[in-house]
Amino acid sequence: MTDALFALRPALLALLIAAAVPAAQAQTRSTPVRTGDYIVAVVNQELVTASELQTRINRVREDAARQRASLPPDDQLRREVLDVLIDERVQLTHARDSGTRIDDAELDRAVNNVAVQNQITMAQLRERLRREGIDYARFRNNVRDQLLTERVREREVQSRIRVTDAEIDALLDQRRAAASANAEYNIAQILVTVPEGASAEEIARRRERAESAKKRVAAGEAFEAVAREISEDPNRAAGGVLGMRSADRLPDVFVEVVKKLGSGEVAPELLRTGAGFHLLKLVDKREGDAFRITQTRARHILLRPSAQLSAEAAQRRLAGFREQIESGRATFEALARENSEDGSAAAGGDLGWTSPGTFVPEFEEAMNRLAINGLSEPVVSRFGVHLIQVTERRNVTLDIKQQREQARNVLRERKFDEAYEEWLRELRARAYIELREAPL
């Protein structure tokens, strides 16, 4: 991709992706070029024509107008869109050469979904293709190409991502540190004050008084009883108990002392501060639990935009499903089984129990905003357009294996975009790409 496209992210790139006609629409050298049309690029054995480029530019402009987004100057926009079309061709040719296959059953289901998504029968789909001059066999091959490209892209990019044990350890340490900062402590203290400007003799007498209190507690007297008798802080009537407070609401020196103690333990040494001598007791502690998480059970219906179904049409279709479910005219499970284009379809779209970081951010953010049984608006992700429903939530504490797996998922997701760009740059470097000027 060009430097300009990198610089335009995320606004323009999002528009380009949303407007994209997937690689399934690619033309081969044997495909006749429309009269009055001309070739603007050759990518391996695939052609990019001026009419296709202009169609894509028009769609980007339409989407930008709807979203009230700004676009670069015409020449730059043309280069950016052409770059995206070239990327699609590069990925398609690589996918075809990869040896990956899409079986007929999966292809039949995807083709049938095109008809369902357009609210027509298979017979009507064939007739519509015939009227538009599109051979049905070629249409099926285009759908196969799209599925193939998506599968190879996901597999190869994921295979490039490496997450080391050291990276996992570092992330877990960060989470533990953050949890420690959020811990809450209930501390009791016996305070013997030292007046400002006190002499050495006075300081010694004050220390001796505090040491005496410490010895009494060590000998078995109740800390609270000694505090009521000796302590000079405002909480003496409550036995010196300060109450549960977060770490950031306590003096750092107090936290440093008590975080090493167990509940009910008394610090082995006095603490000297500007206020005087403190004997501290940890009454109770509530850890900030870095590994107690909310798991979600959700289901979705996934539609993949294609040459036959734009991203906007997929969103409208899912909005219609949402209305049917809310009105009781259809169930989520039935619509998912009939329409969803991923492996969860057979289970009514059920994705099972998942932890934070399992899904791509745009999906997870929408899911997390939903109440139980709530339905999302159509959500666009790199996999397509989703309708999401949350069915259950639960709080669990992850075991060590689960902690590491969750950290691994988070790190893999962080690295996906970088790995994708690297993979695409390598594909382009190996590809034959010929740019042609417009005819005079």
N, C-alpha and C positions, 0 to 999 in steps of 0.2 A: 504494500500500500504506500501511497505517497505521503510525504511529510505533511502536506496540506490536510489530508484526511485525518491524520493523527491530531493535528491542531484543531480541527473542527469538532472533535468529540467533546461532549456526547451528543450535542444537538443535531448536527447534520447526519452523523452516522446512524443515529436512531431513526431518522427519517428515511435514510437509504435502506436500512434493514426492513423497516415497516413497509416500504414501497416496493421491495424487491420482488421481482418475478424469479423464482428459484431456478437453479441450473437445469431443471427438467425442461425448460423452454429452449434449451440450446439448439442451434441449428448445426447440421453437419455440412461438409463441403458438397455433399450430393443434394442438399436441400436447395431448391431454386430460390434466388434472391428476388424479392418483390420488384416489379417493374418500377423504374425510377428510383430504386433503392441502390445502395452501394455498401461495400464492406468497409468498416472502420478499423477492424482488428481481426487478426487470425491468432488463435490460441491453440497450440498443438493442432488437432484436427477439427477444431470448432471455429465458427465464425461469429463475429458480432457485427450486426448491421446498423446502418444509420437510423432506420425506422425503429428498431428495437431501442436504440439509445435514446431517441427522442421520446418514445413512449414512456420510458423509465423516468426521464427528466420531467415530463409532464406530471407523472404520478407524485414525484417528490415535491413539485411545486404545489400540487393540490393538497397534499398532506401538510405541507408547511403553512398553507393558507388556513387550513382548518385548525391547526395548533397555534396559529399566530406566531410562528417561528421565523426568524430571519434566515436568509440564504446568502451565500457569497455571490460575487459577480458571475455573469452567465458563463464566461470562459472557464472559470475555476469550477463552477458547478458541473459543467460538461466533463471536465477532466476527472472530477471525483466520481461521478456516476459511471463513466467508462471504466475507471479503475475497479469499481465494485463488480461490473459485468465481467471483466477479465478475471477477477478473483473467482467468480462463480464457475467460469469455464475451466480454470486451472483445477479447481477442486473436483469438478465433474470428470474430467479426463483422468485424473489420478484415481478417483473412486472406481471408474470402469476398469482400470488396469490393476486394481488391487487384488482381484480374485474373489472379492466378496460377492455374494449372491443374495437376491431377494426372491424367496420362493413364491410360487403362484398363489398359494392360499393367502399370504400376507398382501400380495399385490391386489388380489380380488377384493379383499376387505377394504383396502385403501381406495380403490376405484369406486366401490359401492358407497363409501363414505362421501365421495364427491357428489354423487347423486342425492344422497340423503341430505347433505349440507345445503344443496340447492333446492331441496324440497321437490324433487322430481324422481320418477322411477328410472330404472336402468334403461328401459326402452326409450323413455323420453330423453335421457342423456345421450344415447346413441344417435337419436334423431337430431338433437341440437348440434352435436359434433358434425353430423353429415351436412346440415344446413350451413355450418360455418366452414365447410371444406376441410375438416380435420379428420384424417383417417383414424379409425378407432384403435387399430393396432399401434399406430404411432403415439396416440394419446396414452395408451397403457405403458408404452416404453418410456414416455416422458415422466409418468408417475413413478415408474420403477427407478429412473435416474435420480429423482428427487429423494426417494427413500434411501437409495444406495449412498448418495452424497452425505446425507445426514448421519447415516450409520458409520461410515468411514471417518468422517470428521470427528465425531464424538469419541470413537475408539482410539484414533491415533493421537488426538490431542491429550486425552486422559493418560495414554501410555507414556507420554513425555514428562508428565508431572512427577517429580520425585520429592518425597517428604521424608526427611531423615529423622532418626530417633532424637538427635540433638535438637532439631527444630521443635519436635513435639514436647520434649522436656522443657525447652525455653518457654513455650506457650503455656504449659501447665504451671510453671513457676510464676509467670506473670499473673495468671488467674488466682493462684494462691496468695500472692502479694496483694492483689486487689481485694480479695476476700478478707485478708487480715486487716486491711485499712478500714473495712466496713464492719469489723467486729464490734460488739457492744459489751461493756463491762459494768458490773455493779461492784463498786469499791467501798470499803469502810476504812476510815483512817482515825488514828489518834494523833492529834497535832499538838505539839508543844511549841509555842511561838517564840521567836527571838526578836526582841525589839531592834529597830534600826539603830545602828551606832552602839550596840551593846558592847561592853568590855569583854575581854577574854575570860575573866572570872564569871561574868554573867552567862556567857555562852556555855561555859563548862557546866554551870549549875543547870542550865536548861537541858543540855545533853544528858546529864545524869538523871533528870526527871523522866526523859523519854526512854532511857535505857531501863529505868525501873519499871515503867509500864510494859516494855517489851518482855522483861523477865517474868512479870506476873502473868502475862498471856502465855508465855512458854511453859510456865508452871501449871497451867490448866485453867486459869480464870477465864471467864467469858470475855471475849474481845469487846463486845458491846458494853458490858458492865464497866470495864476499865475505861473505855472511851467516855462514858457518862461521867465518870469521876474525874478524869484527868484531862481529857481533850479540851482544846481551846478553840475549836472550830464551830461554825454555826450549826452543824449537824450533830452535836454531842448528845442532844436529847433523844435522837434516833439511833444512838449507839455508834455515831460516826458514819452511818451508811449514807452514801451519796445518791443511790438509786441508779438504775440502768441508764447508761449513756453511751453514745457511739464514741469510737476512739477519737474522732476529730473534735469532740466536745470535752475532752479531758486533756490535762497537761501531758505533753509528750513524755516527760520523765516518769509520770505515773504509769503510762502505758508500757514503757520499757520495763518497769519493775513487774507489773502484774501479768503481762503476757506470758511470763515464764512460770506462773503459778497455776495450780489446779484450783477448782472451786473449793472454797473453805480454807485454803492455805494462807498463812501469814508470811510476809516477806522476811527473810532471815536477817536483813540488815536495815538500819534506819536510813531514810532518805533525807538528805539535807538540801533545802531550797532557800530562797530568799525569805520565805515566810517562817521557816523554822525547821524543826525535826518532825518527820512523818513516819509513823509505823502503819504500813498498808496491809490490808487483807482483801483478797479477791473473794467476794461473796458469791458471785455467779458470773457466767460468761456466755454470750451467744455468739458463736462464730458466724462470720459472713461465709456462707457455704458456696464455694466456687463450683461445686460439682452437684449441687441440688438443682435440678432443672425441671422445667415444665415440658413434658412430652405432649405431642398433639397427634390425634388420629384424624386424618382428613381423607377426602376423596376428591377426585377431579374428573373433568371431561376435557380432553386435549384435542384441539383441532390444529392441524399443521397448515399454515398458508402455503399456497401452491399457485401454479400458473392458472389453475381453474378456480381457486378460492383465495382472494386477497385477504390480507390481515384484517382489513376493515369488514369484509364480508363474514369472516370467521367470528369477529366480535359481535356482529349483528345476529349471527346464528346462535351464538352462546347466550346472548341477551334474550333471545326467544326461548331457549331452553329454560333459562332462569324464570321467565314468566310462567311457563308451563308448570314448573315445579311449585312455585309459590301459589298458583291457583289450584293446585291439586289435580291438574289434568294429566300429569305424568310424574313418575318418580325419578329421583336422581339416578338410582341404580339402573333402571331400564334405559334411560337416555345414554348413560355411560356405556352400557353393554352394546348398544346399537351404534354409537357414534364415536366414542373415544378412540384416538389413534395411538394408543400405547399399550403396554402389557397389562395394565391394571383394568382394562375394559372388561375382561371375563369376570372379575370380582366386583363389578359395578363401580369401578373407579377407585376402590379402596386402596389406599397407600400404606395402611398399617400404622403402627405407632412409630413416630419419628422424633428424634432429638433436634434441638437447634443446630443449624449448620448443615442439615441433610440436603436441603433444597437450594436452588439458586436464589440469590437475595430477593429478586423481584417477586418470586412466588412466595417465599417465606414471609416477607413483609406483609403481603396481602392476606395470607393465611393467619398471621398473628393478630391482625386487626379484627378478625371475625369472632362473633360470639358463638356459643355452641348452637349448631344447626343453622347458623347464618350462611347466606350465600353471597359470594363475592360478585362484583361486576367482572366482566371479562378481563383477564390479566395476561399481558403479553410478556413472554420470556423468550430466551434464545431457542427454546424447544417448540414454541408455537403459542397458541392462545388457550388459556385455561379458564374453566369455571370451577370454583373451589367451594367446598362445603366442609366445615369442621364438625365432626360428630362427637368427639370426646377430648378431654384434657386430663392430665394427671401430673402430680409432682413426684419425682423420684430422685434418689441419690445414686449417681453413677458409680459402678465399681471401677477398679483400676483399668480393666480392659476397655470398658465403655468410655472412660475418660480419655484414653489414648486414641480410641477410634473417633470420638467426636473431634478431638484436636486435629487429627489427621484430615478429617473431612473439611474442617474450617481452613486449614492450610492449603488443601488441594483447590478449594474454590478461590482462594486468594490468588493462586498461581494460574488459574485457567486462562484468563485473557492474555497474559504474557506468553503462555505456551501456545495458544492459538495463533497469535501474531507471528511467533517464531516459525511455527509449522507452515503457515501460509507464505512467509517470505522464502522459505526453503523450496516450497512447491513452485513458486514463481521463478526462482533462480534456475530451476531445472527445466522449466517449460520453454517451449518455442512461442514467443510472443512477437508478432509483427503488427505495428501500427501503420495504418494507411491514411494518407491525406484525402480530404474530400475532393472529388473530381471537379475540374474547372468547368 
